[in-house]
Amino acid sequence: MANLKKPARIGVLTSGGDAPGMNAVIRAIVRTAGSQGTSVLGIRRGYSGLIGSDMEELSPRSVDRILTAGGTMLYTARSEEMFTESGIQKAAATCKHMGIDGLVVIGGDGSFQGALKLAQQGISVIGVPATIDNDIACTEYSIGFDTACNTALECVDKLRDTMQSHERCSVVELMGHRAGHLALHVGVAAGATCILLPERPVNVEMDIIEPIRMGRLKGRHHHLIIVAEGYGSAQDIASKVETYTGIDARVTILGHIQRGGSPTAQDRVIATQMGYHAAELLLAGQSGRVVISKDGDVMDCDMETGLSQKKDLCQSLFEAAQRVTT
């Protein structure tokens, strides 16, 4: 979709779960648009703020020190009202009332569903993928994933020190309700004995207990199991390990710590590229597009087509993880 009229004012919001690097996207959008004489409204608290007209003018100076900050300066929220027809109508009406000619939505699949609804109401929208789950199918990379991996890995490495001292089994639960990309990457990087993912059901005896037994025979005194929250109960896994092997198993749930922290260099760079590209798309009159990472480059694709795709785990990485466990 294209609108040849250059926007005088655009809006930007962050929606759904926060991800490190969201602030870097906001910064890039504000500065790119400002360089072309287009003003930017920062919409607070996602679609709830859009529906309720909770917004502020953002200047290039107002985003000076946000590049290194985690979270999102605009706050974020999940809006049930945006899933209703009346909510969509209110959001579209706010855009028109506030003179917002284009909107950048930073978030995940759910956020883009709302953006698509607004596009169908005649609002120019561009999506920027930001989720630590890295589960948006149309892009190879989503902002925040690298930072979350490194945050989780740092915690797991520290946990290993104390668990190894006590010759225990660590069962570590990571985020990933429907997607195991985070758990898979952290598990491989940490040298986990086994990695449990919602996309790959396992046999407890063969895929969990047997690798632990083999590791013990080879002289390993500490065992690490990484569990994506969508797989099932980490506590149940720990109980089975103790029952089958007699090894003391302890559960650690990292929780929302994985979302926080200053973004890594990779997330800052990609976020800046994606924010710049999103602003350029709106300035060129484009709508209904998602900014994506593909083959090491930043480009864009049709939003509706992108949302219809499904993303599976990297099969080669999964196979490598299975081969090098013991």
N, C-alpha and C positions, 0 to 999 in steps of 0.2 A: 504494500500500500504506500502511496506517495501523495504528499500534499505540497505543492510547489511554493506555498507561502512560507517565508522564513519566520519562525516563531519569535515573538517579542519577549515572551516569558515562558519558562519551562518549570516544571516541578520535579522533585526527586523525593522518593520515600524508600525506607527499608522495611521489609515485612517478613513475618515468620521468625524463625530462630536467628539470632545474631551470629555473625561469622567474622573472624579477624580479617581486616581488609576492606570492610564496608566503608569505613571512613575515607580510605584512600580513593574509592570510587567517587564518593561525594565530592571530595577535593578536586579530582580531575574534571568532573562535570561542571562544577562551579567555575573553574578557571578557564576551561575550554569555551563554555558559553559566554562568559564575561569578556573574553578576548574578541568576540564577535558582536558585542553590544547587546547580548540577550541576558535578561535578568533571570535569577533562579530563586524559586521558593522552596525552602526545605520543609517538608510535611512531616510533622512529628507523629510518632506512634502508628506508623503504617496506614492501612486503609481506614482505621478508626479516626485518625487525624484528618484524613481526606474528607471523610463523611462529615466530621464535625468542624471543619475549617480551622484546624489547629496547625498553624504554619508560621514560618518566619522567613524574612528575606536573607539570603546568603550572599555575602560579598567575597571576593578573592581573599581579603584579609581575614575574614571570619573563619576560614578553613586553614589558616597558616600552620597550626600545630597539631593537626589531627592525623597526619600521615602515619605516625608511629603508634597511635592509640588503638587499642582493641575495642570491641563492641561497636556501637553506632551512636554518634552524637545526636541523631534524630530520634533515638529510641525506636523500639519496635514492639509490635503486638500482633496477635492473631484476631481477626475480626470475623465473627460469625455473621454479622449483618451484611458483610460483603458477599456472602453466598446467597443472599436473597435478592429478588428483583427490585424491591424498594431500596435496598442498600446500594445497588449498582446505579440506580437512577439518581440517588442523592449524591454519590461520588461524582458522577458525570456532571450533575448540575453545579457542584462546587467548582469543578474545573472551569466551567463556562463562566460562572459568576466571578471567579478570581482572575480571569483572563489567562488561564494556563493553556498555552497552545500545544504543549507536549509534555509527556510524563515519563520519567525513568523509574522503573520499579526494580529494586535490588532485592533479590531473595531467591526462593526455590520454586518448585513446581506449583505449589498452592498459590504463591504470590502471582505467578504468571497466569494462572487461571483467571484471577481477578483482572489482570491487565488485559487479557484477551476479551473479557466481557466489556471493559471500557472501550477497547478498540472498536467493538461492534456498535458502540454508542456514538462513534465518530470522534473519539479522543485519540490523538496520536500517542502511541505508547511504544517504549523500547524496554526490553528486559535485560538485566545483567545478572548472571548466575552467581549466587553467593550462598553456599551451604557446606558445612563441614562433612556432610554425608557424601558429597561428590556424586550424587545420584541423578543428575539431570542428563538425560540421554543424548541430547543434541550437542553437548559440549564435552570435550575430553577432560576439562578441568573446571572446577568451580572454586571461586574465591573462598579462602579460609581453610581449605583441605590440608595444605602443607603445614600451616601453623598448628592445626589440631593434631596432626600426626606427630609433630615434634614435641608438643606439650605432653601428649600421652606417652610417647616414648621416653621422655625424661623421667616421668613418674614411674614407669615400668622398670627402667634401669636402676633407679634408687631402691625400688621395692625388691629387686633381685638381690641386692647386697644383703639385706636382712634375712630374706627367705633362705638364701643359700647358707647363711651362717647357722640356721636352724634345721637345714635339710628338709624343707617343706615344699609343698606344691602350691604355687600361686595361681589362683583363678581370678583373672582381672576382667571386669566387665567394662566395655567401652560403649559409647553411643553408636546407634545404628539400628533404628527400629525396623525399617524395611530393607535396609541396604548394608552390606558388610564391607564396603570399600575401605573405610577407616580401619576396621579391625584387621582386615587382611594385610594392609600395608604396615600397620604397627606390629602385627604378629610376625611378619617376615623380617622386619628391621630389628625386632627384639630377639629373634631366634626362638620363637615359641615352640613348645613341644607339639601343640595342636591349636588350631584356630577354628572356632565354631561360628558359623555364619548363617543368617536366615535363608540365603539362597542355596545352601548346600547341606541337606540333612546328612547326619552321620550315624554310624553304628557305634554305640558306646564302647562295646568290648574291643572292636577292631580298630577304631579311629581315635579313641581316647586312652583306654587302659593299656592296650598293647604297646603303643609308642612309649608310654611311661615305663612299662616293664623292660622294654628293649634298652631304654636309656639307663636304667639301673644296672642292667647286665654289663653295659659299657662303661660303668663307673660314674654316671651322672648322679649328683646328689641334690639337685634342685630341678624342679619341673615347672614350666610356665604354660598355662592355658589362657588364651585370649578368647573372650566371648563377646560377640556383638549382642546388644540388649535384645534385639529382635529374635535371636536364636531361642532363648528360653532362660530359665533361672540359673544364674551362676552358682547359687547356693546348692541347687540340686546336683550340679556337676561336681562340686566339691564333696558332697556327701557320697556320691558314687565312687569317686577316687579313693576316699578313705575306706569305704566298704570293700572295694575290690583289691586294693593294694596295701592298706594299713598305713599309708603315708598321711601325715598331718597336712590337711589342705585348708588354706585360708583364702577368703574372698575379699577382694578390694573392688569397690565400685567407684570409678573416677568421676562420673557424673558431669556436672556443668563446668567443671574446671577445664574441660577440653575446649570449650567455646571461647575462653578468655585469653588474655595475653597480647602483647605487641605482635603484630603480624611479621612473619619472616620476610626476608628480602624477596623471595619468589612471590608471595602474596601481594606485597606492595607494588612490585613491578607489573604483575598481571592485572591487578586492580586498577592501576593507573592507565594501562593500555585499554582496558575494557571501558572505563569511565570516559576516556577520551573518545573512543569509538562510538559509544552510546550518544554522547553529546553531538558528535559530528553527524550521526544518522538523523537526529531530530532537526539539526540546523539545515540539513539537506532535504527536509520534508518527508522523511521516511516514517513509517509506522508499522506496528505489528511484527517487529523483528526482535530476535534474541541475539545478543552478542555472545559469541562462542570462541572457544579455543580449539584449534584443529591443526594437527601436524606442526605444532610449535608456533603458529601464527594466530592472530586475533582477527576474526571476521564475523559475519552474522548470517542468520538463517530465518526462514519464516517461522513465526511463533506458533501458529497452529500446527504446522508440520512437526516442529520440534517437540511439542507437548504430546504428540501421538506416539512418539518413540519410546522404547523400553531399553534400559541399560543393564547389562549383566556384568558380573565380575570379570576381571582380566583372567582368562582361563590359563594362560601361560604362567602367570604369577601364582595362581592357585596351585597348579601342578608342581611348580618349583617348591612351594611351601611344603607340600606333602612329601617330596623326595628328600628334603634336607632336615627333617625334624629330628632325627636321631644320629 
